[in-house]
Amino acid sequence: MSAAARRLVRVDTTLQDPLVGQLLDGRYRVDARIAVGGMATVYRALDTRLDRVLAVKVMHPALAADGTFVDRFIREAKSVARLAHPNVVQVFDQGTDGTYVYLAMEYVAGCTLRDVLRERGALRPRAALDILEPVLAALGAAHRAGFVHRDMKPENVLIGDDGRVKVADFGLVRSMDTVTHTNDTVLGTVSYLAPEQIEHGTADPRVDVYACGVVLYEMLTGDRPHAGDSPAIVLYKHIHEDVPPPSAAVPGLAHPLDELTASATARDPGSRPHDAVALLAVALEVRAGLSEAQLDAVPPRETAGARDGSEDRTSVIPRSLTVPRRTPSDEDDPQVLRTSRLASPAPLPPRRRTAGGRRGPLALVVAVLLVLGVGTGVWYINSGQFTKVPAVLAKTQSEAREKLSDAGLDVGKVTHRYSDTVDKGMVISTDPEPGSRVRDHASVALVVSDGPETVRIPALGGVALDTARERLKKDGLEPGMVTREFSEDVPKGSVIATDPAAGTERRAGAAVALTVSKGSPVDVPDVTGEDLADARQELEDAGLTVKVADGQVNSEFDEGQVAAQTPQGDSRLAEGDTVTLTVSKGPEQIEVPDVVGQSVDDATRALRDAGFQVEEDRGLLGLFGDTVKDQSVKGGETAAKGSTITLKIR
């Protein structure tokens, strides 16, 4: 990645932010703000418990008060936590701290694909495919796990300084078997929405396929396929106009790239690859069929900074998938060799004059045949006995055997390997790789997919958390997010349940969320108004820890009594949790106004404005009077705010 890309900053971290410098949930030290989205702000933070840098995504406080948005936020955490894939930004933790609802996620130092496109313009086909393939691998894992991203766009593709490509922001992710329609498609960026999202609100893996096709078009051309002065115009074009071929904007672009883009962005969902795994197989086959020159074709819109030669014939982004990368150059192509050799035969030997004079036509024919024979022999030695390994990736074993046989090659050793992205029975790779130059009748080894390796979720109910994590790792699974709940039956610190449930089969490496017991709930007693010592004893007897807040406050309670407690009485806590007590320094004392001699109405108004309650004492002689003759607390003296002043009326 160029130095300019590394200098890109998406958010001005110098802006004042109340969370920067704070310790969130007693664990995550917030160091800097790095991005702001529609639902949340993302910060770089330090996990002080594990001493690692991570990203913390905090929901905007205004949305945190809405249960629907909080549910969406937590759904994102649970969905992504189940996707233990190297090209998915991992979620480590989820929690709340006061009004803050947050996710703790993997921190990727680098930039987004949007940053790269903004700096470089269009990308070379090799770079575009090097980014597209890991994105499809990540989405493929999500699709096979039953989830749809729904908001794929360059902003959600992170490119690390080490070249890793990761998909982020599964904020709109939904389970395919529980949600088929939605009214919130407007939350996605309009330039990447599939026609069926716009018209009907439907969303299955093919909407992600469509979005990836639009992203591919943008990487190859530097522009989005549909432009307009308003979102409505762009939406209309997505429904009624096909995505144009990238070669229309970049003349000379290889035709298979047009076909790949058209396949992914077909307006009819049924004409697209059914999910990201299927599209990845097509992309790999397209790459295998392109020459080095076609892969490294420089687009007209590539910025000058990308043409300095330092990245000539190499990808902008280091490769992050184990996929075939080498394709033969024209110099390796037997057909090119055959044409060039026969079109430029060796020069004819100079004529000789002999005593018998010039040779006749027969001699000339013999000479020409001799030259052609020599040329053909040279061609055969250098190229004629060689061929190229055809592209057989993502084909069945029988299809691969037939295609190799047609090319004059034999199938060698066939081995099997688990794969998260290649369907069972399909070819994962060949040795030599597709496009390699080999001798006729050579053997080509095949690696065939056995599909994802599956593991049965162990029964962990009642098992201590640390032991449960060890069991999951031993069985080839990853411990996922931990949620804590009260339980009358399961001891504190032990597992109540797993998600997925015990006995469920999942692919190896999948994350398993754990629900851990907080123990039996403790009903918090209400100790306001009690002496501090008595309140402390009552709370400790209930199994709670007591903390006394610094400073005292005025309250209706006498000095030394508990003025307030957090949490309040009748709350439920786990044994050992902390209750904070605030001690009263007694009611606030204020000066009493002198109202003797005033009318009853004026006196009452003055006392109430000062913060007192008022009672009247008329006696027998004051039944019809209207003048204050005396007051229970003399004017100028002090009394507790809110206390009652009695007026004698005569």
Sequence and secondary structure as in RCSB ss.txt:
>XXXX:A:sequence
MSAAARRLVRVDTTLQDPLVGQLLDGRYRVDARIAVGGMATVYRALDTRLDRVLAVKVMHPALAADGTFVDRFIR
EAKSVARLAHPNVVQVFDQGTDGTYVYLAMEYVAGCTLRDVLRERGALRPRAALDILEPVLAALGAAHRAGFVHR
DMKPENVLIGDDGRVKVADFGLVRSMDTVTHTNDTVLGTVSYLAPEQIEHGTADPRVDVYACGVVLYEMLTGDRP
HAGDSPAIVLYKHIHEDVPPPSAAVPGLAHPLDELTASATARDPGSRPHDAVALLAVALEVRAGLSEAQLDAVPP
RETAGARDGSEDRTSVIPRSLTVPRRTPSDEDDPQVLRTSRLASPAPLPPRRRTAGGRRGPLALVVAVLLVLGVG
TGVWYINSGQFTKVPAVLAKTQSEAREKLSDAGLDVGKVTHRYSDTVDKGMVISTDPEPGSRVRDHASVALVVSD
GPETVRIPALGGVALDTARERLKKDGLEPGMVTREFSEDVPKGSVIATDPAAGTERRAGAAVALTVSKGSPVDVP
DVTGEDLADARQELEDAGLTVKVADGQVNSEFDEGQVAAQTPQGDSRLAEGDTVTLTVSKGPEQIEVPDVVGQSV
DDATRALRDAGFQVEEDRGLLGLFGDTVKDQSVKGGETAAKGSTITLKIR
>XXXX:A:secstr
  HHHHT  SS TTS  TTTT EETTTEEEEEEEEE SSEEEEEEEETTTTEEEEEEEE HHHHT HHHHHHHHH
HHHHHHT   TTB  EEEEEEETTEEEEEEE   EEEHHHHHHHH S  HHHHHHHHHHHHHHHHHHHHTTEE  
  SGGGEEEETTS EEE   TT EETTT  B S GGGS GGG  HHHHHH B SHHHHHHHHHHHHHHHHHSS S
   SSHHHHHHHHHHS    GGGTSTT  HHHHHHHHHHT SSGGGS SSHHHHHHHHHHHHHHS HHHHT   T
TS GGGGSSTTTTS SS   S        GGG HHHHHHHHHHS         BTTBS  HHHHHHHHHHHHHHH
HHHHIIIIITEEE    TTSBHHHHHHHHHHTT EEEEEEEE  SSS TTBEEEEES TT EEETT EEEEEEE 
 S EEE    TT BHHHHHHHHHHTT EEEEEEEE  SSS TTBEEEEES TT EEETT EEEEEEE  SEEE  
  TTSBHHHHHHHHHHTT EEEE SS B  SS TTBEEEEES TT EEETT EEEEEEB    EEE    TTSBH
HHHHHHHHHHT EEEEE TTTTTT  BEEEESS TTSEEETT EEEEEE 
